[in-house]
Structure formats: C-alpha cells, structure tokens
C-alpha cells in the first residue's frame, strides 16, 4: 500500500522544533541515553526526508521500544514514579516521531507533546520554567496549526502567529481555571527522589555540620511579614530541636513510649492537653507572616516561636515548631502567626524532663566538673545560665568557620583546648553544660537572620544556625551562646561577620555569593520575581484559594464554585467570541491603511464625512468644504497614491512619516 | 500615450460625442478582451467597430447574424477538392482580426455558442483539425436590447466571455446636429488612416500586463468582487475570471491615461462595463444602480 505523506513539510519544521524543545528539560535531567535516542530519531527522520532511508519497520520499532524500556529500567530501577515515568514518556514521545506518516500520527505526537510539557512542570516550577513551557506549547500549537493548513504555500511564520493568538485567547480561561478550580489534596503522594542531595538542616547535628551549610548561598525560604519585620536579633527561625546527645551527635528524640499523637497536633481530633495549654497562653503581640519555602525533602518547617497555623497538612509539634504531614518536595507556602508569649503555656513533665536532662553515662568529665562547680556556686538557675554565658564571653573563645577537628570528648576538647568553633560547637557544649548542671536544655537548629529584599526576607543556607533553649521559670528560654562570643553574627548576619573577621576567612562562608554589585543587584531582582512567583502562583494553594474565594463568593461551597466557574468561563468565552466577531474584515491592518484611517477620523471630528473611503474622495471633499486646504489635500493625495499604487514595495518608515507630515499639514490648512 | 490619443481622436471623428465609450472600447481592445455593444439599431455600433479596425489596420469582417444561420457560416467548412482528392478548409468570417458580429442575439444559441467558443479558445476545430485564429483577434458583438422581438437572449455563461459591455445611447442634441449636418460617415470611416499597426497593438496588449497594480489596489479589486458576492440584491457574485478581467481592463485604462500604474479610479471607470452584464439581479433590481452603488460602499482604502 502506498503511503501518502499527509503532514505538510512546512508544519514539520515546527514539529521537529517542538519535539526538541519539549524533550530538552528531560534530556538535561535524565540519563545520557535519552539524548542519544533523540539524536538517533532526528537523524533517521532527516535521512527519511531526504529519501536516503526508509522509515523503520515493525521489527526495528519493536527493538527500539524494548531497548528504551530496558534503558529506563536500568537507569531508574522502575518504570513508574515521576522520574522514571516522565523519562519513559519523553523517550516514547521521541520514538513516536519515527512512526509519523499520517495526519493522525501527528495529532497523537502533538497531544503527547502537551503531556510531556506537563511533566516538565513536575520538576521545574520557577517563572523561567513556566515561560519555557509556554514556548513549548506555542511550538506544539504551531505544528497543530501547520498540519491543518491545506495550503502548501503557507508560511511557517503564519503558524506561529496562529498559535500565539490561540494561546493568548486561552490565557483568560487559564487564569479563571487557575483561580477557581478547587485545589484538592494530591490523590497520590508524589515522592520526587531523584537523589538530588539537598543542602539544609538534617535531623541530627554533629560538629562541622552546620558550618558546611554556610558555604551555600542557596535559598532556604523567604518570609513576608504583614507589617513590621522583627529586628535581626529576634529572627530565630526554629526548625528542629535536638534532645538526645550521644557524646558526639545531637538527635531528635522523644520520651520512650511517646508517639506522634503525643507530640504533634494537626488540628484534627480532640486537642491534647499541651496544645490547649499553649492556646490558653495565646495572647499578646504576634508576628504575622507568610513563609515560602524551597523544597527541603524534609518534614520540618521554619517559623518563629510559638507558631500557629490553620493550614491543612501542617501541624504544631510539642517542641513549639511546625511540621508538615509529608516531606516538602515542592515549593511550599504557609501563613503563620507567631505568638512569643504563648511559650508560657509550655509544659515539661516527668518523662520529657528526664529526656531534657539526659547525658551519656560518661565522658566529657571536665565539662561535668565545671557544671558541678557552677551548680554549687549558684543556687538559682538563671544565675547559673548567666554565669555560663559570662564564661563564654570572658574566656578566649573564637568564632570561626574552620574549627580544628576534635575527637573523643568533643565537648571537653572544645571547651578547654581548642576554643575555636562555630555555632554548633557553642550550642552543643552550652546545652551539655546546662544538662550537667541539672537545668533541662535542648539544642535548637534552624536559621537566624535573613536579608531584606523589597518587602520580604531571604533566608539562605548560610544563615543556618544552632542555639540552645533552657527550661527557666516554667518556660523554654532561648539562650544563644554564639551571641555571647560573636554578637555581630546575630546582629549583622554571617556574611558581614566574616567580612569583619578579615583575611583568614577570606573566600569562606557564602563564598558562592558574588559580591560584584551589579550581579548582586541582578540576583536580588531575579529573586524578587521568583519570590512573587512563588507567592502568587505556586503559593496559591488550598488556604490562599479558600481565603480568596471566601472574599469573592461569600462562602465556599461546591455549588458556588461551580456556578462561579460556569459564569466566568461563559462570560470570558462570550467576550472572546465578541472580540473575534466584531473584528470586521475591513479593519485596517497595514500601515498605509492605518494612516488613512487617522486622516479619515480627524476629518470626521471636524464634521466631514467622506462619501467614500478613497484618497480621491478626501481631496474632493476637503477642497469642496475648505477651498483653502485644496492644495494641501492635493499634496496629500498625490503622495498617498504614490505610496499606495505606484511604489513597487511596501512604503518605508521614512515615507510613512512623510505622509503623516502631509496629513498634519492638510489638517492645519483646515484650521486656517 | 500619444499614439493612443491619436487613435482615439480619429475614431472620435466618426463616432461623435461618445469619448467615454470610445475609451472603454479601446481599453477593452488593449486588455485583449471582446466587446459587447448593446444598443438599438442605428446608434453607430457598426461605425465604431469599423473605425477601430481602421485605426489599427486590422483585418475586418462583419457578419450579420440571423436566426437561420449555422455555425459553419461563421467558422467555415471543410470542402472536398476533387482535383487534389483532399479536404480543405474554407475559412469562415471568424478568421479575421476584428470580427463584427452584428446583432448576435438574433442567431440561435447553437450558432452563438460556436462563435463564443472560438472567442474563448482563440482557435477553431473543424473535422478534428484545429486551426488558430489570427492574432490579435477581437470580437465586437452588438446586440439589440432583449425586449426587441425575435431575439435569443445570450446566456450568462456566454456573457462572461465578453470583457465589457457598453452602450452608446442617443447622441446629445448638439452632436446630433453636427452628425446630421456632416457628410457621409461610411465614407469617412473608409478614409480613416491607421495610427498603430497590428504588431504595435500586440505589443501594447503585452504592455498592459506590465502596468503595475499594487497590493493596495488588488485588495480593492478583491473587496469589490467580495461585495458582489455578499450583496443579496444579486443572484450571484462575480467570478474570479471577472476579477482578472476587471484588473486587466483597469490596467488598459491606466495605460490609455498614460500611467504605468493603476489607480482606484481606473478600476471605477471600467467597473460598470465589466461588471454589469455578468450580474443578475434578484427580482426587481436595477443592476446598473446596484453595481454603481458598490463603488460608494466598498472602501477604496480600508481605514
């Protein structure tokens, strides 16, 4: 059977381009063989078009398909899941191009392309990625327009124009759907692994861990306050608390026998006692803000103490921090109300108190001795805490990013020998001392500070910080021994501190951050765009949508949403239809026609309606009404007719300006 | 163009008081189209055709169409020559450069059809033998208004073969006085001296095709065609062939006015004579008035 080639060549260019563009993100993320496959397909296709090669037969296609499936399995260890799935579908998308013969194949290919576009957004969600995907959509739509042109002389540019118009017309509908279609919790839990090691806090802290973070300028999260932001020294973004120490490493822990039910409350079910106590103390000034967090692959979130939120999927933990139901795999935005005074409602009971005092059986004897000495000297806990801080302040401790390595009794070695350390050393040894002195204490990890950019704060990995909390006067009090040693770290932030520390730290700490002012400015600006994108587009999730819809519709019910959707879509479609229908075929599209319209409208404003729309009519009507303008009208008409009918090409910009001058001269002559 | 002006002046010396119609007839000739003159008998149709033939020194034949005429009377016949034992074609009057088909609507449709086919093909096929007609080849047909008795109305498809249809009409009183006072017009026509040789005419016809029609102008022509199709006062709109003819006639008109580019006025000048005979009104419509009104309503320049 002879195969008739049904896809016009002018559409094929767009199709090829669309396939390349749509596959590129996957190629850059995925295994190497995908690029090889695409090159093979494109090369084969090019040879087919030059009639050097036939399209692959059934056997070859089968082999290619099996090889692709096998390679996907080899690379990902499975065929399902977001990564393997999109790798597979992108590869099949490319392979389908080798089967393209009929128009129907092209439709399948293009629809598949739209789907691949959607998979791009699984992994890339920034504003640039969105623009890129829109570009891909334009190319795919241009191909779609192309294969539906029967005219073999159709210009390639025309297709893109058609696609652009269609996308523009789709835009209002997309906006309506974006705003109104209810966000439902994902039906499946999309776990994006992809082995990309994220920088950020981990669930344990050992010496050197936080200081490694300071080498990264990667964004951790952004915060936008409603009203004034707190001063830097109060910006302690709590993420984790470590309450178990094994002599080297601090870990998260809870008293034996406790489960999530005892330590986390997510707003469902009966309120546990500890939560009710916190709520009872919920009074006094509060910070209200929105946090927009980069994916951390972890469950803990960052907030000032004591954070309350209404967002589904977030919960308050007993140690006064927020946790998410599932690891944060995509950008997450949440609104928080932090009430410092609510800390007074915290409780510390038997088992938990025991945990907060627990230390390894042995080791770090010198530190224990020091703590015992303090205990004897100071009966009051708060006096003891002050003494400990004084100790850090007065002894020759140094704040450095490159502390000498310590082994064995790490606390002792640091406190009495090296005395050079970073926040985790201070927090760790301070907490150790407190526990040894019988004061319940824990290490808190998170970020401290943040740089203002526009109306929001950027908190980057190098703002990572660790500090201590001690149980004093029936509540957890923050004590930051680092602030005692290096107060500027807290006041000015890490970057400034390191700059002050001078040459020996040169290039360390936020070194990835470029200090060229212009680049810095550009980066800040890009971050600003990104922030707003995160906030308004990606951050438009359940809570924001509900708030917005409540304002819009009064109450959020399924009926109202459905009605609003229906009305909005109908109105938009009607408006679009009206726009399309009202565009008369006679509307001027070319420069000369627009110029003519300007004159015609100017004459109409002066009360002269032309008997017909022609340059001859302009001259005779103007001369009849304003004899003084006859000459100018003649000038205009001659030049217009020269440009419109005599000139061999479209008039140049200069010629059009000349015509405009004659038009103005003509209109001036009317006034006289 | 000087030569064309001279030709017009000379024809004008025998067809008095009709300069516009003469120009249209000349434009039709230059556009390579056939001309239909619709008028009552005795209005000077024959004189016009003959005079045109004279000034271009065209081989001129005249056929008076009657109801008993057969196609062979126009095309010619194959005759058996007993001496050579072969058939030879005796050419009919169609083998001329300018054929005046007088009162074409008196012939039967069959005979009309034979002529019109020759006009379109510019060749004649007889007994399987195809013979080209001379070049240039023009038909000037005259017809009496269909209200007259004993006529066969030319079908629309045939009318489309004529590039233009004009009518001369009664002369103005002062022109008629001059006509009556003057000498023998037939004599005057015979004495007309040629201005342009047939070869020159062929060149001019080729030149017409080179007259520039800009995109704006072609847009205008297309809008006019479109308007006839959208106007429900007409039974049907103009065909693309009519559009090509309109453009060609406008080019010829521009050339007569010594321009190498077409202006909208050129299109408007030839518009009624090109369009009217191809358009059928729905009941009760006045084709001429409606066709003319389109010139007012269709914008020359969009804007």
Interface residues (C-beta under 8 A of the other chain):
Chain A: X586 X587 X588 X589 X590 X592 X593 X594 X595 X596 X597 X598 X600 X611 X612 X613 X614 X615 X616 X617 X641 X644 X645 X646 X647 X648 X650
Chain B: X212 X213 X214 X215 X216 X217 X223 X261 X262 X263 X264 X265 X295 X296 X297 X299 X300 X301 X302 X303
